[in-house]
Amino acid sequence: MDYKSRIKALRKELGNQNLDGIIIENPSNRRYLSGFTGSDGVLYIDSRSAFIATDSRYYIQVKQQCPDFTLLKTGYSSPYAEFMKKKKLVGKRIGFEADTLTVSSFKAMRKETKGVNLVPTERIVLLLRSIKYPDEIKIIKAAQEITDNCFKMLMNKVKPGMTEKEIAWMIEVFQREAGASEDSFDAIVASGPNSALPHAVPTTRKLQKNEPLLCDFGCRLNDYCSDMTRVIFFGKPSAKMEMIYNRVLEAHLMVFEMSSPGTRVADVDKISRDYIYSSKWKNKDLMGEAKGQGRYEHGLGHGVGIDVHELPVLSQRMKKDLLKVGHVVTDEPGIYVEGEGGVRIEGMMHITEDGAISLTKSPKELIVL
């Protein structure tokens, strides 16, 4: 990974925000900027220097993973005290991550940095992370290839009578054996009426014929995540569930076609929502408030990278955010009917100068086994 380019981009942003330096504690941001995978450490970066402060458990690891950073050996002392010893920070404007820093950590920071003007910042590193470098795209593609192959395995091996928990375990074992370090999140495996819960937790419920099986899963490979959702029907779906599937699929494809640099994320969310709730469909009462009617209650998608949920967030709430070249985002509209089941179709797409490129290769059309 080219950490020097990432630090250079951060330094440019510090200049834009009139900051003399920044303290990084968020583990994913720390990993992005330095390569450090330990559980405890703090970065300090300014226009000329880059420090990582941590205790003796990680001294050797820092030397191996962070050649661009100066190690500050903290022992049991505060990392902020070490920064003050090494750098003349009194009177300086030093940023900190207000969106992730705990109250207790902020109190410790303020105590050990007297005379420093601590400036709350939000999304500085998160916005940098949202634009993926080519080496990041390569790893994300490899992670998604494992997940696509896992779905092929599911289509060949999953049968009625298996429990949701059994299928979730099959997913984890396959992805680990294929080279992933872990699942990128706990797999969602939901059958029948359980699939109406967007974030269902696998249970001991057994898969039955003529009902949907929703699987939402991904893996982590070399620090980067994959994420996808597919629905399988074991036996002929009901006319209502087939209609729901086709409506979700068409919304998914509309989003893909619309996604290009400069498009507002709120607009791509809106186009999926407007289409799903449109009166074009014969069954106008499918989408409503009452039990037995469908709902689409979550955002359209999110960025994927070191974390499985990153910027940008594809939601109508994000009025000003735009899709940009280098974004990797999910496209995952869904319809959920309480007591019957739900459909979500999710794939990752890479935003390029020429539009969106699908990183998810698994079939999207109705799957009946």
Secondary structure in CASP SS format (residue, H / E / C, confidence):
PFRMAT SS
TARGET T0000
AUTHOR 0000-0000-0000
METHOD secondary structure of the structure
MODEL  1
M C 1.00
D C 1.00
Y H 1.00
K H 1.00
S H 1.00
R H 1.00
I H 1.00
K H 1.00
A H 1.00
L H 1.00
R H 1.00
K H 1.00
E H 1.00
L H 1.00
G H 1.00
N H 1.00
Q C 1.00
N C 1.00
L C 1.00
D C 1.00
G E 1.00
I E 1.00
I E 1.00
I E 1.00
E C 1.00
N C 1.00
P H 1.00
S H 1.00
N H 1.00
R H 1.00
R H 1.00
Y H 1.00
L H 1.00
S H 1.00
G C 1.00
F C 1.00
T C 1.00
G C 1.00
S C 1.00
D C 1.00
G C 1.00
V E 1.00
L E 1.00
Y E 1.00
I E 1.00
D E 1.00
S C 1.00
R C 1.00
S C 1.00
A E 1.00
F E 1.00
I E 1.00
A E 1.00
T E 1.00
D C 1.00
S H 1.00
R H 1.00
Y H 1.00
Y H 1.00
I H 1.00
Q H 1.00
V H 1.00
K H 1.00
Q H 1.00
Q H 1.00
C C 1.00
P C 1.00
D C 1.00
F C 1.00
T E 1.00
L E 1.00
L E 1.00
K E 1.00
T C 1.00
G C 1.00
Y C 1.00
S C 1.00
S C 1.00
P H 1.00
Y H 1.00
A H 1.00
E H 1.00
F H 1.00
M H 1.00
K H 1.00
K H 1.00
K C 1.00
K C 1.00
L C 1.00
V C 1.00
G C 1.00
K C 1.00
R E 1.00
I E 1.00
G E 1.00
F E 1.00
E E 1.00
A C 1.00
D C 1.00
T C 1.00
L C 1.00
T C 1.00
V H 1.00
S H 1.00
S H 1.00
F H 1.00
K H 1.00
A H 1.00
M H 1.00
R H 1.00
K H 1.00
E H 1.00
T C 1.00
K C 1.00
G C 1.00
V C 1.00
N E 1.00
L E 1.00
V E 1.00
P E 1.00
T E 1.00
E C 1.00
R C 1.00
I H 1.00
V H 1.00
L H 1.00
L H 1.00
L H 1.00
R H 1.00
S H 1.00
I C 1.00
K C 1.00
Y C 1.00
P H 1.00
D H 1.00
E H 1.00
I H 1.00
K H 1.00
I H 1.00
I H 1.00
K H 1.00
A H 1.00
A H 1.00
Q H 1.00
E H 1.00
I H 1.00
T H 1.00
D H 1.00
N H 1.00
C H 1.00
F H 1.00
K H 1.00
M H 1.00
L H 1.00
M H 1.00
N H 1.00
K H 1.00
V C 1.00
K C 1.00
P C 1.00
G C 1.00
M C 1.00
T E 1.00
E H 1.00
K H 1.00
E H 1.00
I H 1.00
A H 1.00
W H 1.00
M H 1.00
I H 1.00
E H 1.00
V H 1.00
F H 1.00
Q H 1.00
R H 1.00
E H 1.00
A C 1.00
G C 1.00
A C 1.00
S C 1.00
E E 1.00
D E 1.00
S C 1.00
F C 1.00
D C 1.00
A C 1.00
I E 1.00
V E 1.00
A E 1.00
S E 1.00
G H 1.00
P H 1.00
N H 1.00
S H 1.00
A H 1.00
L C 1.00
P C 1.00
H C 1.00
A C 1.00
V C 1.00
P C 1.00
T C 1.00
T C 1.00
R C 1.00
K E 1.00
L C 1.00
Q C 1.00
K C 1.00
N C 1.00
E C 1.00
P E 1.00
L E 1.00
L E 1.00
C E 1.00
D E 1.00
F E 1.00
G C 1.00
C E 1.00
R E 1.00
L E 1.00
N C 1.00
D C 1.00
Y E 1.00
C E 1.00
S C 1.00
D C 1.00
M E 1.00
T E 1.00
R E 1.00
V E 1.00
I E 1.00
F E 1.00
F C 1.00
G C 1.00
K C 1.00
P C 1.00
S C 1.00
A H 1.00
K H 1.00
M H 1.00
E H 1.00
M H 1.00
I H 1.00
Y H 1.00
N H 1.00
R H 1.00
V H 1.00
L H 1.00
E H 1.00
A H 1.00
H H 1.00
L H 1.00
M H 1.00
V H 1.00
F H 1.00
E H 1.00
M H 1.00
S C 1.00
S C 1.00
P C 1.00
G C 1.00
T C 1.00
R E 1.00
V H 1.00
A H 1.00
D H 1.00
V H 1.00
D H 1.00
K H 1.00
I H 1.00
S H 1.00
R H 1.00
D H 1.00
Y H 1.00
I H 1.00
Y C 1.00
S C 1.00
S C 1.00
K C 1.00
W C 1.00
K C 1.00
N C 1.00
K C 1.00
D C 1.00
L C 1.00
M E 1.00
G C 1.00
E C 1.00
A C 1.00
K C 1.00
G C 1.00
Q C 1.00
G E 1.00
R E 1.00
Y C 1.00
E C 1.00
H C 1.00
G C 1.00
L C 1.00
G E 1.00
H E 1.00
G E 1.00
V C 1.00
G C 1.00
I C 1.00
D C 1.00
V C 1.00
H C 1.00
E E 1.00
L E 1.00
P E 1.00
V E 1.00
L E 1.00
S C 1.00
Q C 1.00
R C 1.00
M C 1.00
K C 1.00
K C 1.00
D C 1.00
L E 1.00
L C 1.00
K C 1.00
V C 1.00
G C 1.00
H C 1.00
V E 1.00
V E 1.00
T E 1.00
D E 1.00
E C 1.00
P C 1.00
G E 1.00
I E 1.00
Y E 1.00
V E 1.00
E C 1.00
G C 1.00
E C 1.00
G E 1.00
G E 1.00
V E 1.00
R E 1.00
I C 1.00
E E 1.00
G E 1.00
M E 1.00
M E 1.00
H E 1.00
I E 1.00
T E 1.00
E C 1.00
D C 1.00
G E 1.00
A E 1.00
I E 1.00
S E 1.00
L C 1.00
T C 1.00
K C 1.00
S C 1.00
P C 1.00
K C 1.00
E C 1.00
L C 1.00
I E 1.00
V E 1.00
L C 1.00
END
